[in-house]
């Protein structure tokens, strides 16, 4: 069974999908935000200030940056828990089925994606600082930075894992067996992933041209998932991408406002750094992965048809157990 066909192992009536999405939404957007709301209320002088901050940005209340980052991650942790509940108890599938088509999760793939993109991302940032040093201010403070590192490495992977397993796992598989092909879920999950980031302050500052980066990134993760028949590489790529974004450079207008090493003081603008990853780095990473893992039949892997396996679902459940 290929990766998308893993969805055939469980319950697949339309109401199973609707109910799971509802459970995820409640866990992520309602239950998960309760700790953040409680903290924001405690930092507010009165209800008026709390309401104004809720409409603008809770960080205006003076919440510690590391605490705020952690509370934001908590919302995704509840989303991930809700997704696991939906897959396990509504679809009657294993968590592994939305992670990989292999017999077991390949953690070596995760770490290869994690380390390889980590090197590329850090080198790219250092080059950017070297080329325009006037745009960056040294912001290193030992204790806040060490706290940020701990929060980033210990908890940010929960946020990125939730997004990957929701989009490149659950939605990719669901749309795949609905459309009976690979190309539609690849395109739709990439576009929806990009639009989900439309509420980020970067989009407000830079305009919708920034969707090129977000949709392009979603497309990159989707191609990696389909070519590799699993999300392990994408999980590693996404995790280290957000970790580096959190601890290396911050600004006062991006989604990650942290106690990072540098503060970018330049005016928000659309520059080469937005298109460079999508047009240059991502294709190079695909070449690297294809060489290492022997990817072939690109057209079939990315656009081919999806059909239900010959064996019935009960046999798959027996094999899974």
Backbone bond lengths (Angstrom), bond angles and torsions (degrees), N, CA, C in turn:
res aa  C-N    CA-C-N  psi(-1)  N-CA   C-N-CA  omega(-1)  CA-C   N-CA-C  phi
1 X - - - 1.470 - - 1.518 111.09 -
2 X 1.348 116.24 132.89 1.450 118.14 175.82 1.528 109.80 -80.74
3 X 1.329 115.93 -178.71 1.460 119.57 -171.88 1.527 112.37 -63.40
4 X 1.326 117.53 -47.51 1.460 119.93 -178.17 1.524 110.95 -64.97
5 X 1.317 117.68 -35.86 1.461 120.98 -179.83 1.525 113.36 -65.19
6 X 1.322 117.82 -12.82 1.462 120.21 177.01 1.528 111.29 -57.93
7 X 1.342 116.38 -26.31 1.462 120.36 -178.98 1.521 112.10 -64.52
8 X 1.335 117.18 -24.42 1.464 120.46 -179.45 1.526 112.67 -72.10
9 X 1.314 117.37 -8.42 1.458 119.84 -179.20 1.528 112.64 -72.11
10 X 1.302 117.98 -20.45 1.455 119.82 -173.15 1.512 113.95 -120.82
11 X 1.312 115.56 -164.58 1.462 122.22 177.43 1.524 109.38 -72.33
12 X 1.334 116.30 130.62 1.459 119.69 -174.08 1.517 114.54 -131.42
13 X 1.313 118.08 21.86 1.461 119.06 172.58 1.532 108.65 -68.98
14 X 1.324 116.24 154.55 1.462 120.12 -174.12 1.524 112.26 -56.79
15 X 1.334 116.29 -34.95 1.464 118.88 -176.80 1.530 112.37 -71.62
16 X 1.345 118.13 -22.98 1.462 120.03 174.52 1.531 110.08 -65.37
17 X 1.328 115.87 -40.70 1.462 120.67 179.99 1.525 110.83 -70.61
18 X 1.331 116.67 -44.34 1.470 120.38 179.81 1.526 110.71 -62.44
19 X 1.321 116.83 -43.22 1.462 120.73 -178.25 1.523 110.97 -66.16
20 X 1.324 117.01 -41.17 1.471 120.20 179.20 1.515 111.02 -64.81
21 X 1.320 117.21 -43.67 1.468 120.78 178.08 1.524 110.28 -61.28
22 X 1.327 116.68 -39.44 1.467 121.23 177.94 1.528 110.46 -63.57
23 X 1.332 117.19 -44.36 1.461 121.84 179.93 1.533 110.11 -62.11
24 X 1.329 116.25 -43.20 1.466 121.02 179.24 1.524 110.17 -63.07
25 X 1.322 116.77 -44.36 1.467 120.73 -179.03 1.524 111.32 -61.55
26 X 1.321 116.45 -43.40 1.465 120.61 179.70 1.530 110.24 -64.51
27 X 1.321 116.83 -46.42 1.461 120.18 -179.29 1.510 112.64 -64.15
28 X 1.330 116.64 -40.61 1.460 122.52 -174.92 1.525 112.16 -78.68
29 X 1.330 116.30 -51.03 1.453 120.48 -169.93 1.530 114.84 -95.22
30 X 1.319 117.76 -11.17 1.467 120.22 -179.55 1.529 111.70 -117.62
31 X 1.325 116.62 -64.24 1.465 119.46 -178.55 1.525 110.56 -65.87
32 X 1.334 116.72 -42.16 1.460 120.88 -175.87 1.507 115.04 -64.04
33 X 1.327 117.50 -25.93 1.475 119.79 -177.28 1.523 112.42 -87.95
34 X 1.320 117.83 -7.32 1.468 120.27 -178.11 1.532 112.39 -57.29
35 X 1.352 120.03 -48.44 1.478 118.71 178.08 1.528 113.12 -58.09
36 X 1.333 117.42 -38.12 1.462 120.73 178.34 1.520 111.01 -66.24
37 X 1.316 116.58 -42.38 1.464 120.39 179.34 1.527 111.06 -64.53
38 X 1.323 116.59 -40.19 1.468 120.57 178.58 1.528 110.34 -62.52
39 X 1.333 116.81 -46.42 1.467 120.75 179.29 1.524 110.96 -62.57
40 X 1.338 116.41 -43.15 1.460 120.41 179.73 1.526 111.00 -62.81
41 X 1.310 116.45 -40.11 1.466 120.12 178.85 1.524 110.91 -64.23
42 X 1.343 116.47 -39.35 1.463 120.69 179.65 1.525 111.24 -66.92
43 X 1.330 117.75 -31.22 1.458 121.60 179.69 1.534 112.00 -83.62
44 X 1.326 117.48 -11.86 1.464 121.45 -177.24 1.526 110.56 -85.16
45 X 1.308 114.43 144.24 1.461 119.25 177.62 1.516 111.41 -76.43
46 X 1.324 116.56 -31.82 1.457 121.46 -179.81 1.525 109.13 -159.17
47 X 1.323 115.88 177.24 1.457 120.55 -177.26 1.525 112.03 -66.46
48 X 1.312 116.61 -32.42 1.469 119.93 178.67 1.521 111.01 -62.68
49 X 1.335 115.68 -45.65 1.463 120.32 178.85 1.527 110.72 -64.51
50 X 1.333 116.70 -39.80 1.455 121.25 178.56 1.527 110.82 -62.50
51 X 1.316 116.66 -45.19 1.466 121.14 -179.61 1.515 111.64 -63.68
52 X 1.335 116.46 -42.10 1.466 120.65 179.28 1.527 110.56 -63.83
53 X 1.337 116.78 -42.32 1.460 120.67 179.47 1.528 111.30 -65.77
54 X 1.331 116.39 -36.31 1.466 120.49 178.79 1.518 110.89 -63.52
55 X 1.318 117.22 -33.15 1.457 121.72 179.43 1.517 112.00 -80.79
56 X 1.324 116.27 -25.13 1.465 121.08 -176.75 1.524 110.73 -105.17
57 X 1.327 116.44 -83.48 1.460 121.71 -178.84 1.519 108.13 -161.95
58 X 1.332 116.80 125.11 1.463 120.67 -178.19 1.529 112.00 -62.55
59 X 1.328 117.67 -20.59 1.464 119.50 -179.42 1.523 111.83 -67.99
60 X 1.325 116.85 -18.02 1.468 119.37 176.98 1.524 111.64 -67.82
61 X 1.320 116.79 -12.16 1.465 120.87 179.16 1.529 111.82 -81.03
62 X 1.321 116.83 -7.90 1.457 119.79 179.89 1.514 113.64 88.55
63 X 1.314 117.68 19.11 1.468 120.66 176.72 1.521 109.52 -63.10
64 X 1.321 116.53 136.38 1.457 120.89 177.43 1.528 109.78 -52.18
65 X 1.319 116.93 135.03 1.463 120.83 -174.35 1.526 112.82 -60.95
66 X 1.326 116.63 -41.75 1.459 119.57 179.75 1.527 111.71 -67.88
67 X 1.322 116.09 -37.71 1.459 120.24 176.57 1.523 110.02 -65.30
68 X 1.333 116.19 -42.65 1.458 119.95 -179.95 1.524 110.71 -62.81
69 X 1.340 117.07 -43.20 1.465 120.66 178.16 1.519 110.50 -59.88
70 X 1.328 116.33 -45.01 1.462 120.36 -179.86 1.530 110.75 -62.15
71 X 1.327 117.54 -43.30 1.461 120.74 -179.05 1.523 111.37 -66.64
72 X 1.324 116.94 -33.13 1.458 119.91 174.99 1.529 110.16 -65.86
73 X 1.330 116.00 -41.09 1.468 120.28 179.43 1.523 110.65 -64.88
74 X 1.337 117.12 -34.65 1.466 120.92 179.73 1.524 111.17 -56.52
75 X 1.329 117.31 -36.82 1.466 119.03 179.04 1.521 110.85 -60.35
76 X 1.336 116.93 -38.65 1.461 121.27 179.38 1.528 111.49 -73.60
77 X 1.334 116.22 -32.06 1.465 119.18 177.02 1.523 110.18 -62.24
78 X 1.331 116.82 -42.86 1.457 120.07 176.95 1.530 110.84 -66.31
79 X 1.336 116.16 -34.41 1.458 119.45 175.53 1.513 111.51 -63.36
80 X 1.336 116.10 -42.40 1.463 120.90 179.29 1.524 111.06 -65.09
81 X 1.318 116.49 -43.85 1.470 120.42 177.74 1.527 110.19 -59.80
82 X 1.324 116.60 -42.73 1.458 120.83 -179.78 1.521 111.22 -64.80
83 X 1.332 116.63 -39.00 1.466 120.71 177.93 1.527 110.48 -63.60
84 X 1.318 116.50 -43.38 1.470 120.67 178.56 1.527 110.37 -61.58
85 X 1.330 116.77 -42.42 1.475 121.36 178.48 1.527 110.14 -60.90
86 X 1.338 116.09 -45.33 1.457 120.10 -179.32 1.519 112.85 -63.05
87 X 1.332 116.27 -44.58 1.464 120.57 -179.46 1.522 111.07 -66.03
88 X 1.320 116.29 -43.00 1.461 120.96 -174.77 1.527 113.31 -76.21
89 X 1.333 117.12 -44.15 1.462 119.86 -170.42 1.533 113.95 -103.01
90 X 1.333 117.83 -21.56 1.464 120.04 177.69 1.526 110.23 -96.67
91 X 1.331 115.74 -49.10 1.472 119.43 179.32 1.532 113.04 -84.54
92 X 1.339 116.07 -15.17 1.467 120.86 -178.05 1.528 111.31 59.60
93 X 1.341 114.90 44.24 1.462 121.31 178.63 1.522 108.96 -122.13
94 X 1.316 115.65 166.63 1.460 120.19 175.85 1.532 110.45 -87.58
95 X 1.317 116.72 156.35 1.459 120.51 175.23 1.522 110.41 -60.90
96 X 1.321 116.92 -35.44 1.463 120.60 -179.37 1.523 112.75 -58.57
97 X 1.333 116.02 -28.21 1.465 119.56 -176.30 1.525 112.58 -67.57
98 X 1.337 118.68 -22.80 1.465 119.94 175.72 1.527 111.44 -99.52
99 X 1.329 116.02 3.28 1.466 120.27 177.70 1.520 111.60 -102.28
100 X 1.330 116.81 -44.41 1.456 119.41 -173.39 1.519 111.49 -157.13
101 X 1.325 115.77 159.13 1.462 121.63 173.71 1.522 110.72 -96.20
102 X 1.335 116.68 -3.30 1.465 120.32 179.66 1.531 110.59 -77.27
103 X 1.316 116.23 165.81 1.463 120.49 -178.50 1.523 111.39 -63.83
104 X 1.304 116.46 -29.61 1.463 121.26 176.60 1.518 108.69 -146.08
105 X 1.319 116.38 159.45 1.467 121.00 -179.36 1.530 109.26 -65.36
106 X 1.318 116.42 129.25 1.462 122.16 -179.14 1.532 109.07 -91.17
107 X 1.330 116.39 92.90 1.455 120.55 -177.37 1.518 112.35 -70.48
108 X 1.340 117.31 -21.63 1.463 119.40 176.12 1.524 110.19 -64.48
109 X 1.326 116.58 -36.17 1.461 120.21 176.20 1.538 109.98 -65.32
110 X 1.318 116.76 -44.98 1.463 120.06 178.14 1.524 110.23 -54.76
111 X 1.325 116.92 -49.83 1.459 120.06 -175.85 1.523 112.40 -70.40
112 X 1.324 118.00 -29.53 1.463 119.50 176.37 1.525 109.99 -67.27
113 X 1.331 116.68 -44.82 1.457 119.53 176.37 1.519 111.46 -63.12
114 X 1.309 116.65 -42.00 1.462 123.32 -179.40 1.526 110.94 -60.45
115 X 1.320 116.80 -51.59 1.471 120.95 -174.80 1.525 111.41 -73.74
116 X 1.326 117.75 -43.73 1.464 120.39 -176.76 1.525 111.35 -63.47
117 X 1.330 117.75 -45.74 1.462 118.86 179.22 1.519 110.66 -73.02
118 X 1.319 118.15 -30.49 1.452 120.31 176.15 1.519 111.48 -59.43
119 X 1.327 116.33 -44.13 1.470 121.13 178.46 1.524 110.00 -63.39
120 X 1.330 116.51 -47.47 1.469 120.68 -178.73 1.523 110.82 -61.60
121 X 1.327 117.02 -45.49 1.468 121.14 -177.37 1.523 111.77 -64.08
122 X 1.336 116.38 -45.33 1.465 119.94 -177.95 1.523 110.79 -66.90
123 X 1.325 117.21 -42.87 1.473 120.56 178.52 1.528 110.24 -62.06
124 X 1.324 117.38 -42.15 1.467 121.27 179.69 1.525 111.12 -61.78
125 X 1.333 116.23 -42.12 1.467 120.38 179.65 1.520 110.80 -65.77
126 X 1.325 116.88 -43.16 1.467 120.66 179.74 1.526 110.82 -61.91
127 X 1.330 116.39 -40.88 1.467 120.11 177.66 1.525 110.27 -62.87
128 X 1.340 116.71 -42.17 1.461 120.58 178.51 1.518 112.13 -61.49
129 X 1.328 116.78 -40.51 1.466 121.06 177.74 1.522 110.47 -66.36
130 X 1.323 116.88 -40.03 1.469 121.72 179.97 1.529 111.28 -64.76
131 X 1.328 116.86 -38.56 1.462 120.61 -176.84 1.525 112.23 -74.59
132 X 1.346 117.09 -33.75 1.473 120.20 -178.99 1.529 110.36 -133.94
133 X 1.328 117.54 65.96 1.466 120.61 -176.34 1.524 113.14 -62.67
134 X 1.338 116.76 -23.39 1.465 119.60 -178.72 1.531 112.80 -67.55
135 X 1.339 116.38 -15.16 1.466 120.21 -178.67 1.525 113.63 -88.75
136 X 1.337 116.99 -3.04 1.461 119.52 -172.71 1.525 111.74 -125.36
137 X 1.319 113.88 140.95 1.462 121.44 178.00 1.522 108.32 -119.64
138 X 1.345 115.74 131.43 1.461 121.79 178.30 1.530 109.22 -65.43
139 X 1.336 117.19 127.48 1.460 121.32 -172.18 1.532 112.05 -128.18
140 X 1.327 117.26 14.98 1.465 120.62 -172.17 1.528 111.83 -68.97
141 X 1.338 115.35 123.73 1.467 123.25 171.38 1.520 105.97 -132.98
142 X 1.312 116.77 122.33 1.461 122.27 -165.19 1.526 113.50 -55.66
143 X 1.326 118.56 -57.97 1.472 121.13 -173.56 1.532 111.76 -64.41
144 X 1.357 118.92 -51.20 1.471 117.91 177.34 1.525 112.73 -59.21
145 X 1.348 116.24 -36.88 1.465 119.09 -179.26 1.521 111.48 -67.45
146 X 1.334 117.26 -43.25 1.471 120.24 178.73 1.530 110.69 -63.76
147 X 1.327 115.95 -37.50 1.469 119.71 176.29 1.521 110.30 -64.14
148 X 1.346 115.87 -42.44 1.455 120.74 177.62 1.522 111.14 -61.47
149 X 1.323 117.45 -43.24 1.463 120.73 178.09 1.528 111.12 -58.86
150 X 1.328 115.72 -44.02 1.467 119.97 -179.22 1.525 110.61 -63.03
151 X 1.338 116.51 -47.04 1.468 120.21 179.44 1.526 110.37 -62.78
152 X 1.329 116.35 -42.15 1.461 120.74 -176.65 1.524 111.93 -64.47
153 X 1.320 116.61 -51.70 1.465 119.77 -174.94 1.523 112.65 -75.15
154 X 1.332 117.58 -31.82 1.458 120.01 -177.16 1.524 113.13 -84.87
155 X 1.347 117.47 -32.95 1.460 118.92 -170.09 1.522 115.27 -119.02
156 X 1.346 118.93 -30.03 1.461 118.81 179.91 1.530 113.03 -58.38
157 X 1.348 119.89 -34.06 1.467 118.70 176.63 1.530 113.94 -58.88
158 X 1.337 117.86 -23.87 1.470 118.90 175.32 1.529 110.08 -68.35
159 X 1.338 115.98 -40.02 1.466 119.85 178.78 1.526 110.73 -64.75
160 X 1.321 116.82 -49.09 1.466 119.85 -177.89 1.528 111.51 -68.64
161 X 1.331 117.01 -34.73 1.467 119.66 178.23 1.522 110.86 -65.65
162 X 1.325 116.57 -39.32 1.458 119.33 177.58 1.527 110.31 -60.44
163 X 1.330 117.45 -46.83 1.458 120.62 -178.97 1.528 111.11 -64.20
164 X 1.325 117.21 -42.85 1.464 119.54 -179.62 1.521 112.20 -66.64
165 X 1.334 117.13 -45.74 1.466 119.84 -177.81 1.523 111.24 -70.59
166 X 1.334 117.36 -27.42 1.459 120.10 176.85 1.526 110.78 -75.04
167 X 1.334 116.90 -48.52 1.460 120.24 -174.46 1.524 112.91 -87.08
168 X 1.321 118.01 -56.47 1.467 120.41 -177.46 1.520 112.20 -80.77
169 X 1.337 117.67 -14.00 1.448 120.54 176.50 1.508 111.91 -101.80
170 X 1.315 116.99 -79.72 1.462 122.72 -171.82 1.531 112.71 -62.57
171 X 1.343 117.33 -53.33 1.463 119.97 -178.15 1.526 111.90 -68.65
172 X 1.332 117.21 -40.06 1.463 120.32 179.19 1.524 110.25 -58.40
173 X 1.320 117.33 -45.37 1.450 121.26 -179.38 1.527 111.34 -69.35
174 X 1.324 117.03 -44.58 1.452 120.33 -178.28 1.516 112.33 -62.59
175 X 1.327 117.01 -46.79 1.457 120.87 178.73 1.526 110.86 -68.00
176 X 1.332 116.08 -31.31 1.461 119.92 179.91 1.517 113.00 -65.23
177 X 1.330 116.95 -45.64 1.469 118.67 -179.61 1.530 111.04 -77.05
178 X 1.339 117.30 -19.37 1.461 120.30 175.25 1.531 110.52 -77.03
179 X 1.342 116.41 -46.37 1.461 121.07 -178.22 1.523 113.06 -83.72
180 X 1.338 116.55 -16.11 1.469 122.27 -178.68 1.530 112.14 63.45
181 X 1.334 116.55 27.19 1.460 120.30 175.17 1.521 109.79 -151.64
182 X 1.315 115.71 176.74 1.456 121.45 -177.32 1.523 113.49 -101.01
183 X 1.330 117.10 -30.28 1.462 119.37 -172.47 1.524 113.08 -70.41
184 X 1.337 117.50 -37.43 1.462 118.93 -178.38 1.523 112.26 -65.63
185 X 1.349 119.16 -47.78 1.476 117.68 177.04 1.520 112.72 -63.27
186 X 1.331 117.60 -31.77 1.466 120.35 177.39 1.523 110.16 -62.68
187 X 1.335 116.54 -47.98 1.465 120.52 -178.68 1.525 111.37 -68.71
188 X 1.330 116.95 -48.30 1.462 120.41 -175.33 1.525 112.48 -64.73
189 X 1.335 117.52 -44.68 1.468 118.96 -179.60 1.527 110.84 -65.17
190 X 1.333 117.28 -33.27 1.468 120.47 178.93 1.523 110.81 -68.76
191 X 1.332 116.37 -43.30 1.467 120.73 -179.46 1.530 110.13 -67.78
192 X 1.337 117.21 -45.62 1.466 120.59 -179.79 1.525 110.50 -64.01
193 X 1.340 116.71 -39.83 1.458 121.33 176.91 1.527 110.28 -59.46
194 X 1.330 116.47 -43.13 1.457 120.11 178.62 1.513 112.17 -66.07
195 X 1.341 116.34 -44.57 1.466 120.34 -178.98 1.519 111.68 -65.04
196 X 1.359 116.68 -30.90 1.456 120.17 177.80 1.528 110.94 -59.93
197 X 1.333 116.40 -29.00 1.465 120.57 179.23 1.532 111.83 -88.01
198 X 1.334 116.35 5.41 1.456 119.78 -178.71 1.508 113.92 -64.68
199 X 1.350 116.06 -21.11 1.466 119.64 178.73 1.523 112.19 -83.43
200 X 1.321 117.86 -7.06 1.461 120.76 179.27 1.532 110.40 -63.12
201 X 1.315 117.53 145.41 1.470 119.73 -179.31 1.526 113.15 -62.60
202 X 1.338 118.11 -23.58 1.465 120.25 177.83 1.522 111.32 -59.95
203 X 1.324 115.51 -38.55 1.459 119.94 -177.91 1.524 110.31 -66.88
204 X 1.332 115.82 -39.73 1.458 120.31 178.19 1.524 111.08 -63.81
205 X 1.339 115.98 -38.65 1.466 120.16 -177.30 1.526 112.00 -77.65
206 X 1.333 117.37 -40.47 1.464 121.63 -172.11 1.519 113.55 -98.74
207 X 1.339 116.33 -16.77 1.456 119.37 -177.07 1.524 111.27 91.44
208 X 1.310 115.36 176.01 1.461 120.04 -174.58 1.519 113.58 -73.46
209 X 1.333 117.89 -4.38 1.461 119.98 172.67 1.520 110.36 -62.40
210 X 1.349 117.22 -24.32 1.463 120.99 178.77 1.529 111.76 -67.75
211 X 1.342 117.14 -15.51 1.458 120.58 175.93 1.527 111.47 -62.52
212 X 1.349 115.58 -23.01 1.467 119.42 176.58 1.519 110.02 -57.72
213 X 1.325 115.76 -41.73 1.465 119.63 -179.34 1.523 111.03 -70.15
214 X 1.325 117.26 -47.11 1.464 120.04 -175.57 1.530 111.91 -68.34
215 X 1.330 116.85 -45.38 1.461 119.44 178.76 1.527 110.01 -68.11
216 X 1.335 116.35 -38.83 1.464 120.04 177.55 1.513 111.95 -62.71
217 X 1.330 116.67 -38.15 1.460 120.77 177.31 1.527 110.67 -66.76
218 X 1.335 116.76 -42.98 1.457 120.04 176.55 1.514 111.68 -61.41
219 X 1.337 116.81 -38.82 1.466 121.26 178.33 1.531 110.57 -65.01
220 X 1.311 116.54 -40.29 1.463 121.99 177.71 1.524 110.79 -60.88
221 X 1.333 117.13 -49.65 1.462 120.53 179.02 1.533 110.97 -63.04
222 X 1.330 116.18 -36.96 1.458 119.65 179.57 1.514 112.78 -67.26
223 X 1.329 116.88 -42.88 1.469 120.64 177.80 1.522 110.14 -61.86
224 X 1.323 116.39 -44.30 1.467 120.71 178.55 1.529 110.29 -58.73
225 X 1.327 117.16 -43.77 1.463 121.58 -178.28 1.525 111.67 -64.11
226 X 1.332 116.84 -46.11 1.461 120.07 -178.14 1.532 111.82 -69.92
227 X 1.308 117.22 -41.16 1.461 120.04 -179.85 1.524 111.28 -67.47
228 X 1.320 116.78 -35.34 1.462 120.77 -175.58 1.524 112.50 -94.71
229 X 1.321 118.00 -3.68 1.468 123.66 179.84 1.535 112.17 56.86
230 X 1.323 115.60 39.62 1.459 120.76 178.82 1.513 110.22 175.84
231 X 1.321 116.30 165.56 1.467 121.18 -175.18 1.527 113.46 -98.97
232 X 1.332 118.19 2.27 1.464 119.30 -172.05 1.535 112.70 -57.03
233 X 1.339 116.88 -47.09 1.458 119.76 179.49 1.527 111.00 -63.33
234 X 1.338 116.48 -44.68 1.462 120.62 -179.39 1.524 111.26 -63.54
235 X 1.330 117.30 -37.95 1.464 120.75 176.90 1.527 110.84 -59.94
236 X 1.321 117.01 -44.17 1.456 120.92 179.03 1.517 112.57 -67.31
237 X 1.335 116.60 -42.39 1.462 121.45 179.98 1.530 111.27 -61.55
238 X 1.311 115.48 -47.66 1.470 120.62 -176.63 1.525 111.12 -67.55
239 X 1.328 116.10 -39.95 1.462 119.64 -178.55 1.523 111.58 -61.63
240 X 1.328 117.46 -51.93 1.460 119.55 -176.70 1.516 111.38 -70.75
241 X 1.325 118.14 -29.34 1.462 121.09 177.74 1.525 110.41 -60.08
242 X 1.333 116.77 -47.30 1.462 119.85 -178.31 1.519 112.52 -75.11
243 X 1.331 116.34 -31.56 1.462 119.48 176.98 1.526 110.72 -63.96
244 X 1.332 116.51 -47.82 1.468 120.73 179.20 1.524 109.91 -63.69
245 X 1.336 116.61 -40.90 1.468 119.92 178.98 1.512 111.55 -61.33
246 X 1.334 116.64 -31.34 1.463 120.38 -177.54 1.519 112.69 -77.27
247 X 1.343 117.80 -42.43 1.467 118.45 -170.55 1.521 115.02 -99.50
248 X 1.352 119.00 -11.71 1.464 118.73 -173.71 1.531 112.51 -94.04
249 X 1.351 116.83 -53.47 1.465 120.33 -176.75 1.520 109.38 -136.05
250 X 1.327 116.05 137.21 1.457 121.12 175.21 1.525 109.18 -129.36
251 X 1.312 115.88 161.44 1.465 122.16 173.29 1.522 107.01 -137.24
252 X 1.304 116.34 178.14 1.467 119.71 178.05 1.526 111.66 -96.30
253 X 1.366 116.36 11.56 1.472 117.96 -177.55 1.527 113.51 -135.78
254 X 1.336 118.55 4.70 1.456 120.17 177.55 1.529 109.97 -100.15
255 X 1.336 115.64 170.26 1.456 120.59 -177.61 1.528 111.60 -65.53
256 X 1.350 117.13 -32.00 1.460 121.61 177.15 1.522 109.61 -96.45
257 X 1.328 117.25 102.72 1.461 122.38 173.15 1.519 106.62 -111.34
258 X 1.330 115.22 100.93 1.458 120.51 -169.44 1.523 111.09 -130.87
259 X 1.338 115.37 176.61 1.464 121.69 173.68 1.523 109.30 -86.13
260 X 1.320 116.00 57.51 1.461 122.35 -175.67 1.529 111.35 -74.71
261 X 1.328 115.16 173.38 1.467 120.58 -178.69 1.523 110.98 -66.46
262 X 1.340 116.92 -40.80 1.463 121.63 -178.01 1.525 110.63 -123.50
263 X 1.334 114.85 152.62 1.462 122.16 169.26 1.521 107.80 -112.23
264 X 1.315 116.12 125.92 1.461 121.63 176.26 1.527 107.80 -85.18
265 X 1.328 116.25 113.91 1.463 121.09 -175.82 1.524 112.69 -99.29
266 X 1.313 117.83 3.23 1.459 120.64 -178.10 1.524 110.66 -70.44
267 X 1.326 115.89 156.04 1.457 120.99 177.43 1.527 109.45 -70.69
268 X 1.338 117.18 140.53 1.469 119.88 178.67 1.521 111.09 -57.20
269 X 1.326 116.18 127.33 1.459 120.39 179.52 1.530 109.15 -156.83
270 X 1.306 114.94 157.71 1.466 120.82 178.33 1.525 107.44 -89.58
271 X 1.337 116.06 112.92 1.453 120.41 -178.16 1.513 112.23 -127.54
272 X 1.322 114.98 -171.59 1.461 121.07 -177.16 1.517 112.05 -61.61
273 X 1.355 117.07 -30.09 1.455 120.23 -175.84 1.525 112.57 -64.64
274 X 1.342 117.94 -19.44 1.464 120.52 178.15 1.523 111.20 -77.80
275 X 1.332 116.78 -38.07 1.460 121.33 -175.28 1.522 113.00 -93.24
276 X 1.328 117.29 -22.32 1.452 121.44 -176.15 1.533 112.88 -58.91
277 X 1.342 119.05 -46.90 1.471 117.89 178.20 1.520 112.73 -60.64
278 X 1.344 116.63 -44.85 1.459 120.85 -175.15 1.519 111.83 -67.90
279 X 1.332 116.96 -42.07 1.459 120.99 -173.64 1.523 114.14 -90.11
280 X 1.331 117.48 -22.02 1.472 120.03 -175.12 1.526 112.58 -121.66
281 X 1.334 116.97 -57.24 1.461 120.03 -172.61 1.527 112.56 -68.68
282 X 1.318 117.76 -44.21 1.464 119.90 -178.91 1.533 111.73 -62.46
283 X 1.341 119.14 -46.75 1.466 118.52 176.32 1.527 112.90 -59.23
284 X 1.337 117.09 -38.50 1.462 119.77 178.98 1.530 111.04 -65.81
285 X 1.324 116.62 -37.62 1.465 119.86 177.54 1.525 110.65 -66.24
286 X 1.325 117.52 -36.88 1.466 120.84 177.24 1.518 110.71 -63.85
287 X 1.324 116.66 -39.25 1.468 120.34 176.66 1.528 110.18 -63.39
288 X 1.329 116.67 -44.53 1.465 121.56 178.65 1.521 110.75 -58.68
289 X 1.328 117.10 -49.71 1.465 120.77 -178.52 1.529 111.31 -64.76
290 X 1.332 116.22 -39.21 1.466 118.57 -178.28 1.518 111.24 -65.73
291 X 1.329 116.93 -35.30 1.463 120.76 177.92 1.522 110.65 -70.44
292 X 1.311 116.49 -42.43 1.463 120.10 -176.07 1.523 111.87 -70.86
293 X 1.334 116.57 -40.13 1.466 119.87 -173.32 1.525 113.61 -106.57
294 X 1.328 116.72 6.59 1.459 120.47 174.29 1.516 114.47 63.28
295 X 1.333 117.02 42.51 1.461 119.96 179.61 1.529 110.32 -67.87
296 X 1.318 115.90 134.25 1.466 122.03 177.73 1.518 108.97 -139.11
297 X 1.329 116.30 175.57 1.462 122.66 178.04 1.532 111.81 53.13
298 X 1.328 115.66 53.04 1.455 120.80 -175.94 1.531 112.28 -58.46
299 X 1.324 116.50 -43.74 1.460 119.52 -177.38 1.521 111.10 -62.47
300 X 1.310 117.26 -44.13 1.458 121.59 179.50 1.531 111.10 -66.30
301 X 1.321 115.92 -42.08 1.464 120.21 -177.24 1.526 112.30 -66.19
302 X 1.336 116.35 -32.65 1.461 120.23 -174.35 1.525 113.88 -99.04
303 X 1.331 117.31 -19.84 1.467 118.96 -176.15 1.522 113.31 -131.69
304 X 1.326 118.12 -3.77 1.455 121.66 -173.39 1.520 114.47 -65.10
305 X 1.328 114.99 169.37 1.460 121.52 -179.19 1.525 111.40 -80.84
306 X 1.322 114.65 154.65 1.463 122.23 176.67 1.527 108.18 -117.85
307 X 1.309 116.37 128.88 1.456 120.68 177.84 1.522 109.53 -131.09
308 X 1.326 115.88 154.75 1.452 119.95 179.39 1.517 109.98 -70.27
309 X 1.325 118.14 134.71 1.468 121.39 179.56 1.526 111.03 -59.08
310 X 1.310 116.26 154.90 1.457 122.06 -178.23 1.518 110.76 -62.89
311 X 1.330 117.15 -45.30 1.466 120.48 -179.63 1.513 110.52 -63.81
312 X 1.329 116.23 146.49 1.458 118.56 -179.63 1.520 111.52 -79.27
313 X 1.335 115.95 167.46 1.466 121.47 -174.24 1.519 111.99 -66.27
314 X 1.311 116.83 -31.89 1.456 118.78 -179.64 1.526 110.98 -63.61
315 X 1.340 116.05 -38.61 1.468 118.99 177.80 1.518 110.95 -63.65
316 X 1.348 116.14 -36.83 1.466 118.84 179.29 1.508 111.50 -67.39
317 X 1.355 115.55 -36.51 1.458 117.70 178.50 1.520 110.64 -66.01
318 X 1.307 116.14 -37.68 1.474 119.51 178.83 1.509 110.09 -64.89
319 X 1.348 116.53 -44.12 1.455 119.71 178.90 1.526 111.13 -63.16
320 X 1.357 115.56 -38.96 1.472 119.70 -178.01 1.519 110.20 -66.38
321 X 1.351 116.61 -40.70 1.451 120.34 -179.85 1.518 111.19 -66.18
